[in-house]
Amino acid sequence: MYPDTDLPLLPIEEEHVAQLEAALPEPPWERETRYLAWGLPPDVIEVLISSTRGALLDRIVNRTGASPLLVGTVLVHDWKALARKGVNPVSLSGDRWVELFQAHQNRRFGREAIPQLLEKLSRSSGMTLDAIFESSCLIPMTEDALHQIVDEVISTHGNDLMHNPTEENRIRRLMGIVMKRAGGSRNGREVCKVLEQRWKESGSGGAAAPTSRNG
């Protein structure tokens, strides 16, 4: 609590002070400013700046190049949803998180599959990510397979009766059907882009043109 007056003062080098300052963690207010610049919503920021998940977010983003908004949302909203189911994502190592998001960056699965994969990884820590994919039926879907599913959904449900059959509402409904059949094996934005393209090609009749990857 108090300096010992019986001992001589010990000089502290400026270099040592600088090293200590450099090793200090980023202040919460600076982290908050950076997360705001990344586009994270306030409720996500509030959790991340007051927990170790903030450092995990930075590690994942820096190592994989994943969207900070995606990672932050998973670390807060998906984490909370899993906790309600009795799943404890804190058991996952930082390397496992990085591996998961790197696989997402490599388009091995879509955003919708992340909660399912996190639950299995948390409950089966000894399984490899490839084994988790296989057990979850998340084999990467080819472009041809995706086009086939989209065309089948348009052909089958393109003219379904709807209360408010605007093109936007119809696309949204078809998107839900396609994503359910894709099972999270493709990114939602990619699926939506294909669906919108095939819908325009089909015209208003709801019958898609035959799929051909060779033109």
RANOR-V489395 format. One record per residue. N is the residue number from 1. RES is the residue in three letters. SS is DSSP state (hx for helix, st for strand, lp for the rest). Layout:
N_RES_SS, N_RES_SS
This chain:
1_MET_lp, 2_TYR_lp, 3_PRO_lp, 4_ASP_lp, 5_THR_lp, 6_ASP_lp, 7_LEU_lp, 8_PRO_lp, 9_LEU_lp, 10_LEU_lp, 11_PRO_lp, 12_ILE_lp, 13_GLU_lp, 14_GLU_hx, 15_GLU_hx, 16_HIS_hx, 17_VAL_hx, 18_ALA_hx, 19_GLN_hx, 20_LEU_hx, 21_GLU_hx, 22_ALA_hx, 23_ALA_lp, 24_LEU_lp, 25_PRO_lp, 26_GLU_lp, 27_PRO_lp, 28_PRO_hx, 29_TRP_hx, 30_GLU_hx, 31_ARG_hx, 32_GLU_hx, 33_THR_hx, 34_ARG_hx, 35_TYR_hx, 36_LEU_hx, 37_ALA_hx, 38_TRP_lp, 39_GLY_lp, 40_LEU_lp, 41_PRO_lp, 42_PRO_hx, 43_ASP_hx, 44_VAL_hx, 45_ILE_hx, 46_GLU_hx, 47_VAL_hx, 48_LEU_hx, 49_ILE_lp, 50_SER_lp, 51_SER_lp, 52_THR_lp, 53_ARG_hx, 54_GLY_hx, 55_ALA_hx, 56_LEU_hx, 57_LEU_hx, 58_ASP_hx, 59_ARG_hx, 60_ILE_hx, 61_VAL_hx, 62_ASN_hx, 63_ARG_hx, 64_THR_hx, 65_GLY_lp, 66_ALA_lp, 67_SER_lp, 68_PRO_hx, 69_LEU_hx, 70_LEU_hx, 71_VAL_hx, 72_GLY_hx, 73_THR_hx, 74_VAL_hx, 75_LEU_hx, 76_VAL_hx, 77_HIS_hx, 78_ASP_hx, 79_TRP_hx, 80_LYS_hx, 81_ALA_hx, 82_LEU_hx, 83_ALA_hx, 84_ARG_hx, 85_LYS_lp, 86_GLY_lp, 87_VAL_lp, 88_ASN_lp, 89_PRO_hx, 90_VAL_hx, 91_SER_hx, 92_LEU_lp, 93_SER_lp, 94_GLY_hx, 95_ASP_hx, 96_ARG_hx, 97_TRP_hx, 98_VAL_hx, 99_GLU_hx, 100_LEU_hx, 101_PHE_hx, 102_GLN_hx, 103_ALA_hx, 104_HIS_hx, 105_GLN_hx, 106_ASN_lp, 107_ARG_lp, 108_ARG_lp, 109_PHE_lp, 110_GLY_lp, 111_ARG_hx, 112_GLU_hx, 113_ALA_hx, 114_ILE_hx, 115_PRO_hx, 116_GLN_hx, 117_LEU_hx, 118_LEU_hx, 119_GLU_hx, 120_LYS_hx, 121_LEU_hx, 122_SER_hx, 123_ARG_hx, 124_SER_lp, 125_SER_lp, 126_GLY_lp, 127_MET_lp, 128_THR_lp, 129_LEU_hx, 130_ASP_hx, 131_ALA_hx, 132_ILE_hx, 133_PHE_hx, 134_GLU_hx, 135_SER_hx, 136_SER_lp, 137_CYS_lp, 138_LEU_lp, 139_ILE_lp, 140_PRO_lp, 141_MET_lp, 142_THR_lp, 143_GLU_hx, 144_ASP_hx, 145_ALA_hx, 146_LEU_hx, 147_HIS_hx, 148_GLN_hx, 149_ILE_hx, 150_VAL_hx, 151_ASP_hx, 152_GLU_hx, 153_VAL_hx, 154_ILE_hx, 155_SER_hx, 156_THR_hx, 157_HIS_hx, 158_GLY_lp, 159_ASN_lp, 160_ASP_lp, 161_LEU_lp, 162_MET_lp, 163_HIS_lp, 164_ASN_lp, 165_PRO_lp, 166_THR_lp, 167_GLU_hx, 168_GLU_hx, 169_ASN_hx, 170_ARG_hx, 171_ILE_hx, 172_ARG_hx, 173_ARG_hx, 174_LEU_hx, 175_MET_hx, 176_GLY_hx, 177_ILE_hx, 178_VAL_hx, 179_MET_hx, 180_LYS_hx, 181_ARG_hx, 182_ALA_hx, 183_GLY_lp, 184_GLY_lp, 185_SER_lp, 186_ARG_lp, 187_ASN_lp, 188_GLY_hx, 189_ARG_hx, 190_GLU_hx, 191_VAL_hx, 192_CYS_hx, 193_LYS_hx, 194_VAL_hx, 195_LEU_hx, 196_GLU_hx, 197_GLN_hx, 198_ARG_hx, 199_TRP_hx, 200_LYS_hx, 201_GLU_hx, 202_SER_hx, 203_GLY_hx, 204_SER_hx, 205_GLY_hx, 206_GLY_lp, 207_ALA_lp, 208_ALA_lp, 209_ALA_lp, 210_PRO_lp, 211_THR_lp, 212_SER_lp, 213_ARG_lp, 214_ASN_lp, 215_GLY_lp
